[in-house]
Every structure is written in C-alpha cells, then in structure tokens.
Amino acid sequence: MPAAELEHFTLECGDLRITRDFYCDVLGLTDGFRPQMDFPGHWLYCGGVPVVHLMKREAEDRDRAGTGRLDHIAFKSVDPDVTIGKFRERDIPYTENKVWEVGLLQVFVHDPDGLQVELNFHGALPIDKSRMPSAS
C-alpha cells in the first residue's frame, strides 16, 4: 500500500526553546500533547496534527548514520502580510518567490538550526496565464 499522508518529521535542535518559539510564535504552530519519553522534546501541531517533532541534539546521542539529508520543509500557509510582518519585527531574513502562473507566493526562511522552511500562500497573487509556456 502506498503512503497515505505525512504524519510527522523530527528535527534535532541545538536549543529546544528557541526552535519551539520560532515554529510557534513566528510560523503559528501549536505546542501540544507529547507522550512521556526518555528525552526532552516537543510535539508541534498544525491543523490538529502533531507534524513537527522537536528533540534536543546531544553530542552523545544515538548514531545518525543512514538518516539521509533533508533540504527543506514546506507548509501550506495563510495570511502572508501577518507572516512577513512577524519576520520583519524580529529581523528574520526571508526571500520571496512569485509563481504568477498559479497565483502562488512562496516565502523562504531558515529556522534557528538552519533548516530552510518554505511557506506557500496559495491564491495570494493574481493568476497570470500569459506567463505560462505555450504548448508546442
């Protein structure tokens, strides 16, 4: 059976509080229930689902060989003006990409541990079909 939906991803953090605050206070996730575990961490919820798991990075922690490489994560997002305003208030650098053909505003920011986060604001731009490549 193919995968049905993404349940969560786990990020190792240098500072749990700083990373939690970024995802909650800046990106709007909610710190919620997390079962008792033998290591510190947080489960951050998006739309009622604990999609981001944070755990403290420790030098003596388990071997990480074979976990692969994560380039970036993306969230479907709302209210780009409020989001960008939070970045400006906190002097958080960000970049924008405008995908006019589908009316999509993409905003890219890095979390406190350097992971790139993509925020997709569907419908934030007027669709400009004149930018679509013509069928040959």
Secondary structure, DSSP 8 states (H G I E B T S, - for coil): --------EEEEES-HHHHHHIIIIIT--EEE-----SS-EEEEEETTEEEEEEEE--TTS---TT-----EEEEE---HHHHHHHHHHTT--EEEEEEGGGTEEEEEEE-TTS-EEEEEEETSS---GGGS----
